[in-house]
Amino acid sequence: MTTQSHVHHLSAQNTGNKGIFHGISVRYTVWRQRRALAQLDANALKDIGVTQREANLEASKPVWDVPQHWLR
């Protein structure tokens, strides 16, 4: 398998049968959620059980770094 076909194969696996628009939608949603997470204050983070460090780590991840089950 060539590198190009391997990358295409992985992209197809990531979006399943739903296509590219599903993949874009998931990544946009992830971007919005991580941006909102980064803007929460200490009290809001405490309410959801997340430390400032955990929130910063999650918010700094790229949009393609998501659990596989989110892409199904």
Distance bins in CASP14 RR format, pairs under 12 A and 6 or more apart:
PFRMAT RR
TARGET T0000
AUTHOR 0000-0000-0000
RMODE 2
METHOD distances of the structure
MODEL  1
1 7 0 0 0 0 1 0 0 0 0 0 0
1 8 0 0 0 0 1 0 0 0 0 0 0
1 9 1 0 0 1 0 0 0 0 0 0 0
1 10 0 0 0 0 0 1 0 0 0 0 0
2 8 0 0 0 0 1 0 0 0 0 0 0
2 9 0 0 0 0 0 1 0 0 0 0 0
3 9 0 0 0 0 0 1 0 0 0 0 0
3 10 0 0 0 0 0 1 0 0 0 0 0
4 10 0 0 0 0 0 1 0 0 0 0 0
4 11 0 0 0 0 0 1 0 0 0 0 0
5 11 0 0 0 0 0 1 0 0 0 0 0
5 12 0 0 0 0 0 1 0 0 0 0 0
6 12 0 0 0 0 0 1 0 0 0 0 0
6 13 0 0 0 0 0 1 0 0 0 0 0
7 13 0 0 0 0 0 1 0 0 0 0 0
7 14 0 0 0 0 0 1 0 0 0 0 0
8 14 0 0 0 0 0 1 0 0 0 0 0
8 15 0 0 0 0 0 1 0 0 0 0 0
8 20 0 0 0 0 0 1 0 0 0 0 0
9 15 0 0 0 0 0 1 0 0 0 0 0
9 16 0 0 0 0 0 1 0 0 0 0 0
10 16 0 0 0 0 0 1 0 0 0 0 0
10 64 0 0 0 0 0 1 0 0 0 0 0
10 68 0 0 0 0 0 1 0 0 0 0 0
10 71 0 0 0 0 0 1 0 0 0 0 0
11 19 0 0 0 0 1 0 0 0 0 0 0
11 20 0 0 0 0 1 0 0 0 0 0 0
11 22 0 0 0 0 0 1 0 0 0 0 0
11 23 0 0 0 0 1 0 0 0 0 0 0
11 24 0 0 0 0 0 1 0 0 0 0 0
11 64 0 0 0 0 0 1 0 0 0 0 0
11 71 0 0 0 0 0 1 0 0 0 0 0
12 18 0 0 0 0 0 1 0 0 0 0 0
12 19 0 0 0 0 1 0 0 0 0 0 0
12 20 0 0 0 0 1 0 0 0 0 0 0
12 22 0 0 0 0 0 1 0 0 0 0 0
12 23 0 0 0 0 0 1 0 0 0 0 0
12 71 0 0 0 0 0 1 0 0 0 0 0
13 19 0 0 0 0 0 1 0 0 0 0 0
13 23 0 0 0 0 0 1 0 0 0 0 0
13 68 0 0 0 0 1 0 0 0 0 0 0
13 71 0 0 0 0 1 0 0 0 0 0 0
13 72 0 0 0 0 0 1 0 0 0 0 0
14 20 0 0 0 0 0 1 0 0 0 0 0
14 22 0 0 0 0 1 0 0 0 0 0 0
14 23 1 0 0 1 0 0 0 0 0 0 0
14 24 0 0 0 0 0 1 0 0 0 0 0
14 26 0 0 0 0 1 0 0 0 0 0 0
14 27 0 0 0 0 0 1 0 0 0 0 0
14 64 0 0 0 0 1 0 0 0 0 0 0
14 65 0 0 0 0 0 1 0 0 0 0 0
14 66 0 0 0 0 1 0 0 0 0 0 0
14 67 0 0 0 0 0 1 0 0 0 0 0
14 68 1 0 0 1 0 0 0 0 0 0 0
14 69 0 0 0 0 0 1 0 0 0 0 0
14 70 0 0 0 0 1 0 0 0 0 0 0
14 71 1 0 1 0 0 0 0 0 0 0 0
14 72 0 0 0 0 1 0 0 0 0 0 0
15 21 0 0 0 0 1 0 0 0 0 0 0
15 22 1 0 1 0 0 0 0 0 0 0 0
15 23 1 0 1 0 0 0 0 0 0 0 0
15 24 0 0 0 0 1 0 0 0 0 0 0
15 25 0 0 0 0 1 0 0 0 0 0 0
15 26 0 0 0 0 1 0 0 0 0 0 0
15 27 0 0 0 0 0 1 0 0 0 0 0
15 64 0 0 0 0 0 1 0 0 0 0 0
15 66 0 0 0 0 0 1 0 0 0 0 0
15 68 0 0 0 0 0 1 0 0 0 0 0
15 70 0 0 0 0 0 1 0 0 0 0 0
15 71 1 0 0 1 0 0 0 0 0 0 0
15 72 0 0 0 0 1 0 0 0 0 0 0
16 22 1 0 0 1 0 0 0 0 0 0 0
16 23 0 0 0 0 1 0 0 0 0 0 0
16 26 0 0 0 0 0 1 0 0 0 0 0
16 68 0 0 0 0 0 1 0 0 0 0 0
16 69 0 0 0 0 0 1 0 0 0 0 0
16 70 0 0 0 0 0 1 0 0 0 0 0
16 71 1 0 0 1 0 0 0 0 0 0 0
16 72 1 0 0 1 0 0 0 0 0 0 0
17 23 0 0 0 0 0 1 0 0 0 0 0
17 71 0 0 0 0 0 1 0 0 0 0 0
17 72 0 0 0 0 1 0 0 0 0 0 0
18 24 0 0 0 0 0 1 0 0 0 0 0
18 25 0 0 0 0 1 0 0 0 0 0 0
18 26 0 0 0 0 1 0 0 0 0 0 0
18 70 0 0 0 0 0 1 0 0 0 0 0
18 71 0 0 0 0 1 0 0 0 0 0 0
18 72 0 0 0 0 1 0 0 0 0 0 0
19 25 0 0 0 0 1 0 0 0 0 0 0
19 26 0 0 0 0 0 1 0 0 0 0 0
19 71 0 0 0 0 0 1 0 0 0 0 0
19 72 0 0 0 0 0 1 0 0 0 0 0
20 26 0 0 0 0 0 1 0 0 0 0 0
20 27 0 0 0 0 0 1 0 0 0 0 0
20 71 0 0 0 0 0 1 0 0 0 0 0
21 27 0 0 0 0 0 1 0 0 0 0 0
21 28 0 0 0 0 0 1 0 0 0 0 0
22 28 0 0 0 0 0 1 0 0 0 0 0
22 29 0 0 0 0 0 1 0 0 0 0 0
22 70 0 0 0 0 0 1 0 0 0 0 0
22 71 1 0 0 1 0 0 0 0 0 0 0
22 72 0 0 0 0 1 0 0 0 0 0 0
23 29 0 0 0 0 1 0 0 0 0 0 0
23 30 0 0 0 0 1 0 0 0 0 0 0
23 31 0 0 0 0 0 1 0 0 0 0 0
23 63 0 0 0 0 1 0 0 0 0 0 0
23 64 0 0 0 0 1 0 0 0 0 0 0
23 66 0 0 0 0 1 0 0 0 0 0 0
23 70 0 0 0 0 1 0 0 0 0 0 0
23 71 1 0 0 1 0 0 0 0 0 0 0
23 72 0 0 0 0 0 1 0 0 0 0 0
24 30 0 0 0 0 0 1 0 0 0 0 0
24 31 0 0 0 0 0 1 0 0 0 0 0
24 63 0 0 0 0 1 0 0 0 0 0 0
24 64 0 0 0 0 0 1 0 0 0 0 0
24 71 0 0 0 0 0 1 0 0 0 0 0
25 31 0 0 0 0 0 1 0 0 0 0 0
25 32 0 0 0 0 0 1 0 0 0 0 0
25 63 0 0 0 0 0 1 0 0 0 0 0
25 70 0 0 0 0 0 1 0 0 0 0 0
25 71 0 0 0 0 0 1 0 0 0 0 0
26 32 0 0 0 0 0 1 0 0 0 0 0
26 33 0 0 0 0 0 1 0 0 0 0 0
26 63 0 0 0 0 1 0 0 0 0 0 0
26 64 0 0 0 0 1 0 0 0 0 0 0
26 65 0 0 0 0 0 1 0 0 0 0 0
26 66 1 0 0 1 0 0 0 0 0 0 0
26 67 0 0 0 0 0 1 0 0 0 0 0
26 68 0 0 0 0 0 1 0 0 0 0 0
26 69 0 0 0 0 0 1 0 0 0 0 0
26 70 1 0 1 0 0 0 0 0 0 0 0
26 71 1 0 1 0 0 0 0 0 0 0 0
26 72 0 0 0 0 1 0 0 0 0 0 0
27 33 0 0 0 0 0 1 0 0 0 0 0
27 34 0 0 0 0 0 1 0 0 0 0 0
27 61 0 0 0 0 0 1 0 0 0 0 0
27 62 0 0 0 0 1 0 0 0 0 0 0
27 63 1 0 1 0 0 0 0 0 0 0 0
27 64 1 0 0 1 0 0 0 0 0 0 0
27 65 0 0 0 0 0 1 0 0 0 0 0
27 66 1 0 0 1 0 0 0 0 0 0 0
27 70 0 0 0 0 1 0 0 0 0 0 0
27 71 0 0 0 0 1 0 0 0 0 0 0
28 34 0 0 0 0 0 1 0 0 0 0 0
28 35 0 0 0 0 0 1 0 0 0 0 0
28 63 1 0 0 1 0 0 0 0 0 0 0
28 64 0 0 0 0 0 1 0 0 0 0 0
28 66 0 0 0 0 0 1 0 0 0 0 0
29 35 0 0 0 0 0 1 0 0 0 0 0
29 36 0 0 0 0 0 1 0 0 0 0 0
29 63 0 0 0 0 1 0 0 0 0 0 0
29 66 0 0 0 0 1 0 0 0 0 0 0
29 70 0 0 0 0 1 0 0 0 0 0 0
29 71 0 0 0 0 0 1 0 0 0 0 0
30 36 0 0 0 0 0 1 0 0 0 0 0
30 37 0 0 0 0 0 1 0 0 0 0 0
30 58 0 0 0 0 1 0 0 0 0 0 0
30 59 0 0 0 0 0 1 0 0 0 0 0
30 61 0 0 0 0 1 0 0 0 0 0 0
30 62 0 0 0 0 1 0 0 0 0 0 0
30 63 1 0 1 0 0 0 0 0 0 0 0
30 64 0 0 0 0 1 0 0 0 0 0 0
30 65 0 0 0 0 1 0 0 0 0 0 0
30 66 1 0 1 0 0 0 0 0 0 0 0
30 67 0 0 0 0 0 1 0 0 0 0 0
30 70 1 0 0 1 0 0 0 0 0 0 0
30 71 0 0 0 0 0 1 0 0 0 0 0
31 37 0 0 0 0 0 1 0 0 0 0 0
31 38 0 0 0 0 0 1 0 0 0 0 0
31 59 0 0 0 0 0 1 0 0 0 0 0
31 61 0 0 0 0 0 1 0 0 0 0 0
31 62 0 0 0 0 1 0 0 0 0 0 0
31 63 1 0 1 0 0 0 0 0 0 0 0
31 64 0 0 0 0 0 1 0 0 0 0 0
31 65 0 0 0 0 0 1 0 0 0 0 0
31 66 0 0 0 0 0 1 0 0 0 0 0
32 38 0 0 0 0 0 1 0 0 0 0 0
32 39 0 0 0 0 0 1 0 0 0 0 0
32 59 0 0 0 0 0 1 0 0 0 0 0
32 63 0 0 0 0 1 0 0 0 0 0 0
33 39 0 0 0 0 0 1 0 0 0 0 0
33 40 0 0 0 0 0 1 0 0 0 0 0
33 48 0 0 0 0 0 1 0 0 0 0 0
33 55 0 0 0 0 0 1 0 0 0 0 0
33 58 0 0 0 0 1 0 0 0 0 0 0
33 59 0 0 0 0 1 0 0 0 0 0 0
33 61 0 0 0 0 0 1 0 0 0 0 0
33 63 0 0 0 0 0 1 0 0 0 0 0
33 66 0 0 0 0 0 1 0 0 0 0 0
33 70 0 0 0 0 0 1 0 0 0 0 0
34 40 0 0 0 0 0 1 0 0 0 0 0
34 55 0 0 0 0 1 0 0 0 0 0 0
34 56 0 0 0 0 0 1 0 0 0 0 0
34 57 0 0 0 0 0 1 0 0 0 0 0
34 58 1 0 0 1 0 0 0 0 0 0 0
34 59 1 0 1 0 0 0 0 0 0 0 0
34 60 0 0 0 0 1 0 0 0 0 0 0
34 61 1 0 0 1 0 0 0 0 0 0 0
34 62 0 0 0 0 1 0 0 0 0 0 0
34 63 1 0 0 1 0 0 0 0 0 0 0
34 64 0 0 0 0 0 1 0 0 0 0 0
34 65 0 0 0 0 1 0 0 0 0 0 0
34 66 0 0 0 0 1 0 0 0 0 0 0
35 55 0 0 0 0 0 1 0 0 0 0 0
35 58 0 0 0 0 0 1 0 0 0 0 0
35 59 1 0 0 1 0 0 0 0 0 0 0
35 60 0 0 0 0 0 1 0 0 0 0 0
35 61 0 0 0 0 0 1 0 0 0 0 0
35 63 0 0 0 0 0 1 0 0 0 0 0
36 44 0 0 0 0 1 0 0 0 0 0 0
36 45 0 0 0 0 0 1 0 0 0 0 0
36 48 0 0 0 0 0 1 0 0 0 0 0
36 55 0 0 0 0 0 1 0 0 0 0 0
36 58 0 0 0 0 0 1 0 0 0 0 0
36 59 0 0 0 0 1 0 0 0 0 0 0
37 44 0 0 0 0 1 0 0 0 0 0 0
37 45 0 0 0 0 1 0 0 0 0 0 0
37 48 0 0 0 0 1 0 0 0 0 0 0
37 49 0 0 0 0 0 1 0 0 0 0 0
37 50 1 0 0 1 0 0 0 0 0 0 0
37 51 0 0 0 0 0 1 0 0 0 0 0
37 52 0 0 0 0 0 1 0 0 0 0 0
37 54 0 0 0 0 1 0 0 0 0 0 0
37 55 1 0 1 0 0 0 0 0 0 0 0
37 56 0 0 0 0 1 0 0 0 0 0 0
37 57 0 0 0 0 0 1 0 0 0 0 0
37 58 1 0 1 0 0 0 0 0 0 0 0
37 59 1 0 1 0 0 0 0 0 0 0 0
37 60 0 0 0 0 0 1 0 0 0 0 0
37 61 0 0 0 0 0 1 0 0 0 0 0
38 44 0 0 0 0 0 1 0 0 0 0 0
38 45 0 0 0 0 0 1 0 0 0 0 0
38 50 0 0 0 0 0 1 0 0 0 0 0
38 52 0 0 0 0 0 1 0 0 0 0 0
38 54 0 0 0 0 0 1 0 0 0 0 0
38 55 1 0 0 1 0 0 0 0 0 0 0
38 56 1 0 0 1 0 0 0 0 0 0 0
38 57 0 0 0 0 0 1 0 0 0 0 0
38 58 0 0 0 0 1 0 0 0 0 0 0
38 59 1 1 0 0 0 0 0 0 0 0 0
38 60 0 0 0 0 1 0 0 0 0 0 0
38 61 0 0 0 0 0 1 0 0 0 0 0
39 45 0 0 0 0 0 1 0 0 0 0 0
39 55 0 0 0 0 1 0 0 0 0 0 0
39 56 0 0 0 0 0 1 0 0 0 0 0
39 59 0 0 0 0 1 0 0 0 0 0 0
40 46 0 0 0 0 1 0 0 0 0 0 0
40 47 0 0 0 0 1 0 0 0 0 0 0
40 48 1 0 0 1 0 0 0 0 0 0 0
40 49 0 0 0 0 0 1 0 0 0 0 0
40 50 0 0 0 0 1 0 0 0 0 0 0
40 51 0 0 0 0 0 1 0 0 0 0 0
40 52 0 0 0 0 1 0 0 0 0 0 0
40 54 0 0 0 0 0 1 0 0 0 0 0
40 55 1 0 0 1 0 0 0 0 0 0 0
40 56 0 0 0 0 0 1 0 0 0 0 0
40 58 0 0 0 0 0 1 0 0 0 0 0
40 59 0 0 0 0 1 0 0 0 0 0 0
41 47 0 0 0 0 1 0 0 0 0 0 0
41 48 0 0 0 0 0 1 0 0 0 0 0
41 50 0 0 0 0 0 1 0 0 0 0 0
41 52 0 0 0 0 1 0 0 0 0 0 0
41 55 0 0 0 0 0 1 0 0 0 0 0
42 48 0 0 0 0 0 1 0 0 0 0 0
42 49 0 0 0 0 0 1 0 0 0 0 0
42 50 0 0 0 0 0 1 0 0 0 0 0
42 51 0 0 0 0 1 0 0 0 0 0 0
42 52 1 0 0 1 0 0 0 0 0 0 0
42 53 0 0 0 0 0 1 0 0 0 0 0
42 55 0 0 0 0 1 0 0 0 0 0 0
43 49 0 0 0 0 0 1 0 0 0 0 0
43 50 0 0 0 0 0 1 0 0 0 0 0
43 52 0 0 0 0 0 1 0 0 0 0 0
44 50 0 0 0 0 1 0 0 0 0 0 0
44 52 0 0 0 0 0 1 0 0 0 0 0
44 55 0 0 0 0 1 0 0 0 0 0 0
45 51 1 0 0 1 0 0 0 0 0 0 0
45 52 1 0 0 1 0 0 0 0 0 0 0
45 53 0 0 0 0 1 0 0 0 0 0 0
45 54 0 0 0 0 1 0 0 0 0 0 0
45 55 1 0 1 0 0 0 0 0 0 0 0
45 56 0 0 0 0 0 1 0 0 0 0 0
45 58 0 0 0 0 0 1 0 0 0 0 0
45 59 0 0 0 0 0 1 0 0 0 0 0
46 52 0 0 0 0 1 0 0 0 0 0 0
46 54 0 0 0 0 0 1 0 0 0 0 0
46 55 0 0 0 0 0 1 0 0 0 0 0
48 54 0 0 0 0 0 1 0 0 0 0 0
48 55 0 0 0 0 1 0 0 0 0 0 0
48 58 0 0 0 0 0 1 0 0 0 0 0
49 55 0 0 0 0 1 0 0 0 0 0 0
50 56 0 0 0 0 1 0 0 0 0 0 0
50 57 0 0 0 0 1 0 0 0 0 0 0
50 58 1 0 0 1 0 0 0 0 0 0 0
50 59 0 0 0 0 0 1 0 0 0 0 0
51 57 0 0 0 0 1 0 0 0 0 0 0
51 58 0 0 0 0 0 1 0 0 0 0 0
52 58 0 0 0 0 0 1 0 0 0 0 0
52 59 0 0 0 0 0 1 0 0 0 0 0
53 59 0 0 0 0 0 1 0 0 0 0 0
53 60 0 0 0 0 0 1 0 0 0 0 0
54 60 0 0 0 0 0 1 0 0 0 0 0
54 61 0 0 0 0 0 1 0 0 0 0 0
55 61 0 0 0 0 0 1 0 0 0 0 0
57 65 0 0 0 0 0 1 0 0 0 0 0
58 65 0 0 0 0 1 0 0 0 0 0 0
58 66 0 0 0 0 0 1 0 0 0 0 0
58 67 0 0 0 0 0 1 0 0 0 0 0
59 65 0 0 0 0 0 1 0 0 0 0 0
61 67 0 0 0 0 0 1 0 0 0 0 0
63 70 0 0 0 0 0 1 0 0 0 0 0
63 71 0 0 0 0 0 1 0 0 0 0 0
64 70 0 0 0 0 0 1 0 0 0 0 0
64 71 0 0 0 0 1 0 0 0 0 0 0
65 71 0 0 0 0 0 1 0 0 0 0 0
66 72 0 0 0 0 0 1 0 0 0 0 0
END
